[in-house]
Amino acid sequence: MVGSCEWRNGIDKHEDAFFQKVLAGNLITKTMIIIGKIDVTKIIKEKMFNGKNGTYLDITIMTSREKDQYGNDGMITQDLGKEARAKKEYGPILGNVRIVYADAPPQQKQAPATPKTTATASTPARDDGSEVPF
């Protein structure tokens, strides 16, 4: 199918569950790798422009909270500019994307657990009132 892409080999169920949390907005990531394919025949060539180092095309990548029926996480559209958006005109859908990597958010630092002292035969428990029972 033109405009679709395949999951990379080696993604296990744990990673897929992680991606679903990312897509559902339950996790914030700093880095994501998103792959996709576009159908270049759908590009409106008149909207391409020359720049200092080549010819460019403005695109928009939209991800969704749920995978579509083909397992895609979102789509790529051609961005026609601010004026076109103001007129409710949108560019063609060029293809689809899949998230293949998303890093985990930094873990919150937790205070190290303090070991509880227990009485042993060689070390009797202190009863000086220094330990509060609640």
N, C-alpha and C positions, 0 to 999 in steps of 0.2 A: 504494500500500500504506500503510495507516495505521501510523504510528509509524516511518516511515523518512524519510530526507532525502537530498538530492542534493548531489554535489560542486559546489563553486562553479566557475564558468567560469574558465579561465586558469591552472589548476594544471598545470604541465608535468611531464615524466617525472622531472626532477631533484628537484623538490619532492616528488613522490610517493615517490621513493626515500628522501628525507630523513625523511618521515613514517614509512616502514617501519622505519627505524633507530630513531626515537623509540619506536615501538610495541614494537620488539624489545628495548628497554631498553639500547641501545648508546649513546644520547645522553641527557643530562639537560638539560631545558629549564626556563626560568623562566616563560615565557609560552606559553600555548596558547589557541587559539580553537577551541572545540568547538561545533558546531551540532547541533540535533536537533529531533525532533518527537515529541509524545506524543499518545496517544489518550485524551482527557479522560473518555471514557465508562468507562474501566477504573479510574479513581481511586476508592478507597474513601473516600467523602465523610465518613464518620464520623471519619476520622483527620485531617481538615483542622482547623485551629485558628485562632482569632482572635488577632491581635496588635495592637500599638499602631497600626500603619499599614495594616492590611488582614487578609485571610484567607490563611493559609499552608499549604503542603504540604511535608513533608519528602521529599526524593528522594535516591537514590543513583545516581551515574554510575559505571559500570564499563567500563573500556577493556580490550581484549584485544590480544595480540601480533600477531594475524593478522586480516585483514578477513574478514567472513562472506561467504556466497554472494551477498549483495546489495551488497557493498562498504562495509558499516558497520564502524566501529571499536569499537563497544561498545553498551551499552544503558542505559536509564534505568529504574529500578524505584522503586516507592513504598516509602519507609522506614517501617516500622511501629513502630520503637522498639527500645530495648535489651532490654526484657522479651520481646518477640516473637522477637528474634534468639536469645535464650538458650533459647527453646523450639523453636528451629529452624523458626520460622514466618517466611516472607518475603512481602513485598508483591508485587503484580502487576507484570509487565513493562509499562511504560507506552509505551515507544518505543525508538528507536535514536539513536545519535550518530555523527558523523563529525568527525574532526580536520581543520580547514581551514587552520590556521596553527600552527606551533611554531617558536619562535626557536632559533637555534643557540646552543650553549654558548659562553662566552667563550673566545677563542683563547688558548692558552698563549703567553706572551711568550718569544720566542727571541732570543738574543743576535745582534746584526747580524753578518753574515758579514764576516770580515776579508779584504780583498783581498790576493791574493798578488802580491808584486812579481816581475816578470820582467825579465830583462836585455834591454836594447835596444842598438842601435848607439850611441846617445848616452849611455846609462847602463850602465856595466859592472856585472855582478853582484858583490856584496861577498863576500869569502871570509875574513871575520874570525872565523868560528866562532859568530856570534850566532844563526844559524838552525840548528836541529836537524833533521836529515833524516828523522826519524820522528815 
